[in-house]
């Protein structure tokens, strides 16, 4: 099969598989009595990272660990610099919800954690286990904070943002939600197979390293759910949703995806450079103004984020000889 056709089919499957998984997961969460705020900050934020998860696991099991790690690092850069940059250009964003402002420093801490783990070019099984334990702790803290915010009385406008994102005033049928989760996961697995095979083939044909392919094409492709969700939120002027999805997804990418992938098979990534890790940490730190300036990302700041992403991608492609 032609590589571009394989990647296109894989991307379509990844996007719609993630959509089904997120909707089914949100439906199940509603039936369990979780509020839209809790669901938006956990189920949906993590669910939009499901393409990164299945692609990274597929790549790791296939012995292509560099694509797996490049996907995580590249997706985190893409989520902030490209997606939030575009969203801010469409409409300046505010994060009015205090719990989201608290998550930004956590995301920066997780980025530092990733940098330390990846510094030696390897992610061992015990490090994967440590990452997963950290994800469990983070999720528990987020759920507790979101419930406390709900109990204290969330701003009605913010509450409506997350209710709109969940998209249901009442839970759908249990059978529908279960079928959506299982079907979405199956489509994700099939799509990831086509996508990874095509990406490896392109890397070989173009003479690019697997890490470069993972940082660029694979990272952007698997970030499509975050892109669609965040752009829609930006058009609706739902800053909390857009920022919450990106920050939650970035934390899950490092703790959940690297954790699961490394537990299944230790990952060697000697080609990952300090520049790649530094850019991931740098764009994460760039969101600190969200905490310090009342949660606002202006159009000017969005343009700077977007310019940084374009510059980094140009440098990466030039380094790889593409």
C-alpha positions as a Markdown table, in Angstrom:
| # | Residue | x | y | z |
|---|---|---|---|---|
| 1 | Unk | 0.0 | 0.0 | 0.0 |
| 2 | Unk | 1.2 | 3.5 | -0.8 |
| 3 | Unk | 2.6 | 5.2 | 2.3 |
| 4 | Unk | 0.6 | 8.3 | 2.0 |
| 5 | Unk | -2.6 | 6.3 | 1.5 |
| 6 | Unk | -1.7 | 4.2 | 4.5 |
| 7 | Unk | -1.2 | 7.3 | 6.7 |
| 8 | Unk | -4.4 | 8.9 | 5.4 |
| 9 | Unk | -6.4 | 5.8 | 6.2 |
| 10 | Unk | -4.7 | 5.5 | 9.6 |
| 11 | Unk | -5.4 | 9.1 | 10.5 |
| 12 | Unk | -9.1 | 8.8 | 9.6 |
| 13 | Unk | -9.4 | 5.7 | 11.7 |
| 14 | Unk | -7.4 | 7.3 | 14.6 |
| 15 | Unk | -9.6 | 10.4 | 14.6 |
| 16 | Unk | -13.0 | 8.6 | 14.4 |
| 17 | Unk | -11.8 | 5.9 | 16.8 |
| 18 | Unk | -10.9 | 8.6 | 19.4 |
| 19 | Unk | -14.2 | 10.3 | 18.9 |
| 20 | Unk | -16.1 | 7.1 | 19.6 |
| 21 | Unk | -13.9 | 6.3 | 22.6 |
| 22 | Unk | -14.3 | 9.8 | 24.1 |
| 23 | Unk | -18.1 | 9.8 | 23.7 |
| 24 | Unk | -18.5 | 6.3 | 25.1 |
| 25 | Unk | -16.2 | 7.1 | 28.0 |
| 26 | Unk | -18.0 | 10.3 | 28.8 |
| 27 | Unk | -21.3 | 8.5 | 28.7 |
| 28 | Unk | -20.1 | 5.9 | 31.1 |
| 29 | Unk | -18.6 | 8.6 | 33.4 |
| 30 | Unk | -22.0 | 10.4 | 33.4 |
| 31 | Unk | -23.7 | 7.2 | 34.4 |
| 32 | Unk | -21.2 | 6.8 | 37.3 |
| 33 | Unk | -22.3 | 10.3 | 38.5 |
| 34 | Unk | -19.3 | 12.3 | 37.6 |
| 35 | Unk | -19.9 | 16.0 | 36.8 |
| 36 | Unk | -19.1 | 17.5 | 33.3 |
| 37 | Unk | -16.2 | 19.4 | 34.9 |
| 38 | Unk | -14.6 | 16.2 | 36.2 |
| 39 | Unk | -15.2 | 14.4 | 32.9 |
| 40 | Unk | -13.8 | 17.3 | 30.8 |
| 41 | Unk | -10.6 | 17.5 | 32.9 |
| 42 | Unk | -10.0 | 13.7 | 32.9 |
| 43 | Unk | -12.0 | 11.5 | 30.6 |
| 44 | Unk | -12.0 | 13.8 | 27.6 |
| 45 | Unk | -8.6 | 15.3 | 28.1 |
| 46 | Unk | -7.1 | 11.8 | 28.4 |
| 47 | Unk | -9.4 | 10.4 | 25.6 |
| 48 | Unk | -8.1 | 12.8 | 23.0 |
| 49 | Unk | -4.7 | 11.3 | 23.7 |
| 50 | Unk | -5.8 | 7.8 | 22.8 |
| 51 | Unk | -4.3 | 8.0 | 19.3 |
| 52 | Unk | -0.9 | 8.8 | 20.8 |
| 53 | Unk | -1.4 | 5.9 | 23.2 |
| 54 | Unk | -2.2 | 3.2 | 20.6 |
| 55 | Unk | 0.4 | 4.5 | 18.1 |
| 56 | Unk | 3.2 | 4.6 | 20.7 |
| 57 | Unk | 2.3 | 1.2 | 22.1 |
| 58 | Unk | 2.1 | -0.2 | 18.6 |
| 59 | Unk | 5.5 | 1.3 | 17.7 |
| 60 | Unk | 7.1 | 0.1 | 20.9 |
| 61 | Unk | 5.9 | -3.5 | 20.5 |
| 62 | Unk | 7.2 | -3.4 | 16.9 |
| 63 | Unk | 10.6 | -2.4 | 18.0 |
| 64 | Unk | 10.3 | 1.2 | 16.9 |
| 65 | Unk | 10.7 | 2.9 | 20.2 |
| 66 | Unk | 12.1 | 6.1 | 18.7 |
| 67 | Unk | 8.7 | 6.8 | 17.0 |
| 68 | Unk | 7.0 | 6.1 | 20.3 |
| 69 | Unk | 9.0 | 8.6 | 22.3 |
| 70 | Unk | 9.1 | 11.1 | 19.4 |
| 71 | Unk | 5.3 | 10.9 | 19.2 |
| 72 | Unk | 5.0 | 11.9 | 22.9 |
| 73 | Unk | 7.5 | 14.7 | 22.9 |
| 74 | Unk | 6.4 | 16.0 | 19.5 |
| 75 | Unk | 2.7 | 15.9 | 20.5 |
| 76 | Unk | 3.3 | 17.9 | 23.7 |
| 77 | Unk | 5.1 | 20.5 | 21.6 |
| 78 | Unk | 2.4 | 20.5 | 19.0 |
| 79 | Unk | -0.4 | 20.7 | 21.6 |
| 80 | Unk | 0.9 | 23.9 | 23.1 |
| 81 | Unk | 2.8 | 25.7 | 20.3 |
| 82 | Unk | 0.6 | 24.8 | 17.4 |
| 83 | Unk | -2.9 | 24.1 | 18.8 |
| 84 | Unk | -3.0 | 26.7 | 21.6 |
| 85 | Unk | -1.2 | 29.2 | 19.3 |
| 86 | Unk | -3.9 | 28.7 | 16.6 |
| 87 | Unk | -6.7 | 28.9 | 19.2 |
| 88 | Unk | -5.4 | 32.2 | 20.6 |
| 89 | Unk | -5.2 | 33.7 | 17.1 |
| 90 | Unk | -8.8 | 32.8 | 16.6 |
| 91 | Unk | -9.9 | 34.2 | 20.0 |
| 92 | Unk | -7.8 | 35.3 | 23.0 |
| 93 | Unk | -8.4 | 32.7 | 25.7 |
| 94 | Unk | -8.9 | 32.9 | 29.4 |
| 95 | Unk | -8.6 | 30.1 | 31.9 |
| 96 | Unk | -11.1 | 31.2 | 34.6 |
| 97 | Unk | -11.1 | 27.9 | 36.4 |
| 98 | Unk | -8.5 | 27.8 | 39.2 |
| 99 | Unk | -8.0 | 24.0 | 38.9 |
| 100 | Unk | -6.7 | 24.5 | 35.4 |
| 101 | Unk | -4.3 | 27.2 | 36.5 |
| 102 | Unk | -3.0 | 24.7 | 39.1 |
| 103 | Unk | -2.5 | 22.1 | 36.4 |
| 104 | Unk | 0.0 | 24.2 | 34.4 |
| 105 | Unk | 2.8 | 24.0 | 37.0 |
| 106 | Unk | 2.1 | 20.3 | 37.3 |
| 107 | Unk | 2.5 | 20.0 | 33.5 |
| 108 | Unk | 5.8 | 21.8 | 33.8 |
| 109 | Unk | 6.9 | 19.5 | 36.6 |
| 110 | Unk | 6.0 | 16.5 | 34.5 |
| 111 | Unk | 8.0 | 17.9 | 31.5 |
| 112 | Unk | 11.0 | 18.2 | 33.8 |
| 113 | Unk | 10.4 | 14.6 | 35.0 |
| 114 | Unk | 10.3 | 13.4 | 31.4 |
| 115 | Unk | 13.6 | 15.3 | 30.6 |
| 116 | Unk | 15.3 | 13.5 | 33.5 |
| 117 | Unk | 14.0 | 10.1 | 32.5 |
| 118 | Unk | 14.9 | 10.5 | 28.9 |
| 119 | Unk | 18.3 | 12.1 | 29.5 |
| 120 | Unk | 20.1 | 8.8 | 29.2 |
| 121 | Unk | 18.3 | 7.8 | 26.0 |
| 122 | Unk | 16.4 | 5.0 | 27.6 |
| 123 | Unk | 13.1 | 4.4 | 29.5 |
| 124 | Unk | 13.3 | 1.3 | 31.7 |
| 125 | Unk | 10.4 | -0.7 | 33.0 |
| 126 | Unk | 10.8 | 0.6 | 36.5 |
| 127 | Unk | 10.7 | 4.1 | 35.2 |
| 128 | Unk | 7.5 | 3.2 | 33.2 |
| 129 | Unk | 6.0 | 1.9 | 36.5 |
| 130 | Unk | 6.9 | 5.2 | 38.3 |
| 131 | Unk | 5.3 | 7.2 | 35.5 |
| 132 | Unk | 2.1 | 5.2 | 35.7 |
| 133 | Unk | 1.9 | 5.6 | 39.5 |
| 134 | Unk | 2.4 | 9.3 | 39.1 |
| 135 | Unk | -0.5 | 9.4 | 36.6 |
| 136 | Unk | -2.8 | 7.6 | 39.2 |
| 137 | Unk | -1.8 | 10.2 | 41.8 |
| 138 | Unk | -2.4 | 13.1 | 39.4 |
| 139 | Unk | -5.8 | 11.8 | 38.3 |
| 140 | Unk | -6.9 | 11.4 | 41.9 |
| 141 | Unk | -5.8 | 14.9 | 42.8 |
| 142 | Unk | -7.5 | 16.4 | 39.7 |
| 143 | Unk | -10.8 | 14.6 | 40.4 |
| 144 | Unk | -10.7 | 15.8 | 44.0 |
| 145 | Unk | -10.0 | 19.4 | 43.0 |
| 146 | Unk | -12.7 | 19.4 | 40.3 |
| 147 | Unk | -15.3 | 18.0 | 42.8 |
| 148 | Unk | -14.3 | 20.6 | 45.3 |
| 149 | Unk | -14.6 | 23.4 | 42.7 |
| 150 | Unk | -18.0 | 22.0 | 41.7 |
| 151 | Unk | -19.1 | 21.9 | 45.4 |
| 152 | Unk | -17.9 | 25.5 | 45.9 |
| 153 | Unk | -19.9 | 26.7 | 43.0 |
| 154 | Unk | -18.3 | 26.9 | 39.6 |
| 155 | Unk | -19.0 | 30.0 | 37.4 |
| 156 | Unk | -22.1 | 29.1 | 35.4 |
| 157 | Unk | -20.4 | 30.1 | 32.2 |
| 158 | Unk | -17.5 | 27.8 | 32.9 |
| 159 | Unk | -19.9 | 25.0 | 33.9 |
| 160 | Unk | -21.7 | 25.4 | 30.7 |
| 161 | Unk | -18.4 | 25.2 | 28.7 |
| 162 | Unk | -17.8 | 21.7 | 30.1 |
| 163 | Unk | -21.4 | 20.6 | 29.8 |
| 164 | Unk | -21.3 | 21.6 | 26.1 |
| 165 | Unk | -18.0 | 19.7 | 25.7 |
| 166 | Unk | -19.5 | 16.5 | 27.2 |
| 167 | Unk | -22.4 | 17.1 | 24.9 |
| 168 | Unk | -25.1 | 15.2 | 26.9 |
| 169 | Unk | -27.6 | 16.5 | 29.4 |
| 170 | Unk | -28.3 | 12.9 | 30.4 |
| 171 | Unk | -26.3 | 9.7 | 30.0 |
| 172 | Unk | -26.9 | 7.7 | 26.8 |
| 173 | Unk | -27.8 | 4.0 | 27.1 |
| 174 | Unk | -25.3 | 1.8 | 28.8 |
| 175 | Unk | -25.0 | -0.5 | 25.8 |
| 176 | Unk | -24.4 | 2.4 | 23.5 |
| 177 | Unk | -21.6 | 3.7 | 25.7 |
| 178 | Unk | -19.9 | 0.3 | 26.0 |
| 179 | Unk | -20.1 | -0.4 | 22.2 |
| 180 | Unk | -18.7 | 3.1 | 21.6 |
| 181 | Unk | -15.7 | 2.4 | 23.9 |
| 182 | Unk | -15.0 | -1.1 | 22.5 |
| 183 | Unk | -15.6 | -0.1 | 18.9 |
| 184 | Unk | -13.5 | 3.1 | 19.2 |
| 185 | Unk | -10.6 | 1.2 | 20.7 |
| 186 | Unk | -10.8 | -1.4 | 17.9 |
| 187 | Unk | -10.7 | 1.2 | 15.2 |
| 188 | Unk | -7.8 | 3.0 | 17.0 |
| 189 | Unk | -5.8 | -0.2 | 17.0 |
| 190 | Unk | -6.4 | -0.9 | 13.3 |
| 191 | Unk | -5.7 | 2.7 | 12.4 |
| 192 | Unk | -2.5 | 2.8 | 14.4 |
| 193 | Unk | -1.2 | -0.3 | 12.6 |
| 194 | Unk | -1.6 | 1.4 | 9.2 |
| 195 | Unk | -0.2 | 4.7 | 10.5 |
| 196 | Unk | 2.9 | 3.3 | 12.1 |
| 197 | Unk | 3.8 | 1.0 | 9.2 |
| 198 | Unk | 3.5 | 3.9 | 6.8 |
| 199 | Unk | 5.5 | 6.2 | 9.0 |
| 200 | Unk | 8.4 | 3.7 | 9.3 |
| 201 | Unk | 8.3 | 3.2 | 5.5 |
| 202 | Unk | 8.5 | 7.0 | 4.9 |
| 203 | Unk | 11.3 | 7.4 | 7.4 |
| 204 | Unk | 13.3 | 4.7 | 5.5 |
| 205 | Unk | 12.5 | 6.1 | 2.1 |
| 206 | Unk | 13.3 | 9.8 | 3.0 |
| 207 | Unk | 16.4 | 8.9 | 5.0 |
| 208 | Unk | 14.9 | 10.5 | 8.1 |
| 209 | Unk | 15.4 | 9.0 | 11.5 |
| 210 | Unk | 12.5 | 7.5 | 13.3 |
| 211 | Unk | 12.7 | 10.1 | 16.0 |
| 212 | Unk | 12.3 | 12.9 | 13.4 |
| 213 | Unk | 9.3 | 11.2 | 11.9 |
| 214 | Unk | 7.8 | 10.7 | 15.4 |
| 215 | Unk | 8.4 | 14.4 | 16.3 |
| 216 | Unk | 6.8 | 15.7 | 13.2 |
| 217 | Unk | 4.3 | 13.7 | 11.0 |
| 218 | Unk | 3.3 | 11.2 | 13.7 |
| 219 | Unk | 3.0 | 13.9 | 16.4 |
| 220 | Unk | 0.8 | 16.2 | 14.4 |
| 221 | Unk | -1.3 | 13.3 | 13.1 |
| 222 | Unk | -2.0 | 11.8 | 16.5 |
| 223 | Unk | -2.8 | 15.3 | 17.9 |
| 224 | Unk | -5.8 | 15.7 | 15.5 |
| 225 | Unk | -8.4 | 15.0 | 18.3 |
| 226 | Unk | -6.9 | 17.7 | 20.5 |
| 227 | Unk | -6.7 | 20.1 | 17.5 |
| 228 | Unk | -10.4 | 19.5 | 16.6 |
| 229 | Unk | -11.6 | 19.8 | 20.2 |
| 230 | Unk | -9.6 | 22.9 | 21.0 |
| 231 | Unk | -10.3 | 24.8 | 17.8 |
| 232 | Unk | -14.0 | 24.1 | 18.3 |
| 233 | Unk | -13.7 | 25.5 | 21.9 |
| 234 | Unk | -11.8 | 28.5 | 20.6 |
| 235 | Unk | -14.6 | 29.3 | 18.1 |
| 236 | Unk | -17.1 | 29.1 | 21.0 |
| 237 | Unk | -14.8 | 31.2 | 23.2 |
| 238 | Unk | -14.4 | 28.3 | 25.7 |
| 239 | Unk | -10.9 | 29.0 | 26.9 |
| 240 | Unk | -11.1 | 26.7 | 29.9 |
| 241 | Unk | -12.0 | 23.7 | 27.7 |
| 242 | Unk | -9.2 | 24.4 | 25.1 |
| 243 | Unk | -6.5 | 25.0 | 27.7 |
| 244 | Unk | -7.8 | 22.2 | 30.0 |
| 245 | Unk | -7.7 | 19.6 | 27.2 |
| 246 | Unk | -4.2 | 20.5 | 26.1 |
| 247 | Unk | -2.7 | 20.6 | 29.6 |
| 248 | Unk | -4.5 | 17.3 | 30.6 |
| 249 | Unk | -3.4 | 15.6 | 27.4 |
| 250 | Unk | 0.2 | 16.7 | 27.8 |
| 251 | Unk | 0.4 | 15.3 | 31.3 |
| 252 | Unk | -1.3 | 12.1 | 30.2 |
| 253 | Unk | 1.1 | 11.8 | 27.2 |
| 254 | Unk | 4.2 | 11.7 | 29.5 |
| 255 | Unk | 2.9 | 9.8 | 32.5 |
| 256 | Unk | 0.4 | 7.4 | 30.8 |
| 257 | Unk | 1.8 | 6.8 | 27.3 |
| 258 | Unk | 5.5 | 6.6 | 28.2 |
| 259 | Unk | 4.6 | 4.6 | 31.3 |
| 260 | Unk | 2.5 | 2.0 | 29.5 |
| 261 | Unk | 4.9 | 1.7 | 26.5 |
| 262 | Unk | 8.0 | 1.3 | 28.8 |
| 263 | Unk | 6.2 | -1.3 | 30.9 |
| 264 | Unk | 5.5 | -3.4 | 27.8 |
| 265 | Unk | 9.0 | -3.0 | 26.5 |
| 266 | Unk | 12.0 | -0.9 | 27.6 |
| 267 | Unk | 12.5 | 1.9 | 25.1 |
| 268 | Unk | 15.9 | 3.0 | 23.7 |
| 269 | Unk | 16.0 | 6.5 | 22.1 |
| 270 | Unk | 19.6 | 7.5 | 21.6 |
| 271 | Unk | 18.7 | 9.9 | 18.8 |
| 272 | Unk | 16.5 | 12.1 | 21.0 |
| 273 | Unk | 18.4 | 15.4 | 21.4 |
| 274 | Unk | 18.5 | 17.9 | 24.3 |
| 275 | Unk | 17.0 | 20.5 | 21.9 |
| 276 | Unk | 13.8 | 18.4 | 21.5 |
| 277 | Unk | 13.5 | 18.0 | 25.2 |
| 278 | Unk | 14.3 | 21.6 | 25.8 |
| 279 | Unk | 11.7 | 22.8 | 23.4 |
| 280 | Unk | 9.0 | 20.6 | 25.1 |
| 281 | Unk | 10.0 | 22.1 | 28.5 |
| 282 | Unk | 10.2 | 25.6 | 27.0 |
| 283 | Unk | 6.7 | 25.7 | 25.5 |
| 284 | Unk | 5.4 | 24.3 | 28.7 |
| 285 | Unk | 7.0 | 27.1 | 30.7 |
| 286 | Unk | 5.6 | 29.5 | 28.2 |
| 287 | Unk | 2.1 | 28.8 | 29.6 |
| 288 | Unk | 3.1 | 30.2 | 33.0 |
| 289 | Unk | 1.6 | 33.6 | 32.0 |
| 290 | Unk | -1.8 | 31.7 | 32.2 |
| 291 | Unk | -1.1 | 31.4 | 35.9 |
| 292 | Unk | 0.3 | 34.8 | 36.5 |
| 293 | Unk | -1.8 | 37.1 | 34.3 |
| 294 | Unk | -5.3 | 35.9 | 35.3 |
| 295 | Unk | -5.3 | 33.0 | 32.8 |
| 296 | Unk | -5.2 | 35.0 | 29.6 |
| 297 | Unk | -3.4 | 34.0 | 26.3 |
| 298 | Unk | -3.5 | 36.9 | 23.9 |
| 299 | Unk | -3.4 | 36.9 | 20.1 |
| 300 | Unk | 0.2 | 38.2 | 20.3 |
| 301 | Unk | 1.2 | 35.3 | 22.6 |
| 302 | Unk | -0.6 | 32.9 | 20.3 |
| 303 | Unk | 1.4 | 34.2 | 17.3 |
| 304 | Unk | 4.7 | 33.7 | 19.2 |
| 305 | Unk | 3.8 | 30.1 | 20.1 |
| 306 | Unk | 2.9 | 29.4 | 16.5 |
| 307 | Unk | 6.1 | 31.0 | 15.2 |
| 308 | Unk | 8.1 | 28.9 | 17.7 |
| 309 | Unk | 6.5 | 25.8 | 16.4 |
| 310 | Unk | 7.2 | 26.7 | 12.7 |
| 311 | Unk | 10.8 | 27.5 | 13.6 |
| 312 | Unk | 11.3 | 24.3 | 15.5 |
| 313 | Unk | 9.8 | 22.2 | 12.8 |
| 314 | Unk | 12.0 | 23.9 | 10.1 |
| 315 | Unk | 15.1 | 23.3 | 12.3 |
| 316 | Unk | 14.1 | 19.6 | 12.8 |
| 317 | Unk | 13.6 | 18.9 | 9.1 |
| 318 | Unk | 16.8 | 20.7 | 8.2 |
| 319 | Unk | 18.7 | 18.6 | 10.8 |
| 320 | Unk | 17.2 | 15.4 | 9.4 |
| 321 | Unk | 18.1 | 16.3 | 5.8 |
| 322 | Unk | 14.5 | 16.2 | 4.6 |
